[in-house]
Amino acid sequence: MNSVCLSGTLGKEVQIVEIQDGVRVLNNTIKVIRPRSDKFDWINVVCYEETAEYFAENFKQNDYVVIQGTLKTRSWIVGEERRYLTEVLVWQIEKG
């Protein structure tokens, strides 16, 4: 089962952009504190269409949120190097 639940602080201004064929997408990051530590990780999150609209209408930078979604890895080639990005495809978000 590919399921992720994270809580943390939104790291960027919330903004929707349109990509190919008018699809609405929202990319952001969540600052997640590591247990028993003062360290943290920035986790990439992405959502589409209605979820992106709800996200943009209800949340702003520095809000504490809880998200649920699935892990997704994308790759692309720059020159002769393959690059990877792992992110959470969000299907539910709420205030923490």
GIVEN-V124586 format. One line per field, one symbol per residue. ss: DSSP state (H for helix, E for strand, C for the rest). phi: phi as a letter, one per 40 degrees, with the letter a starting at -180 (. if undefined). Layout:
ss = ???
phi = ???
//
This chain:
ss = CCCEEEEEEECCCCCEEECHHHCEEEEEEEEEECCCCCCEEEEEEEEEHHHHHHHHHHCCCCCEEEEEEEEEEEEEEECCEEEEEEEEEEEEEEEC
phi = .bbbbbbibccbccacbbbdfgccbbbabbcbcccfaccabcbcbaabfcccccdccbbadgccbbbbabcbbbaabbgbbcbbbbabccbaaacc
//
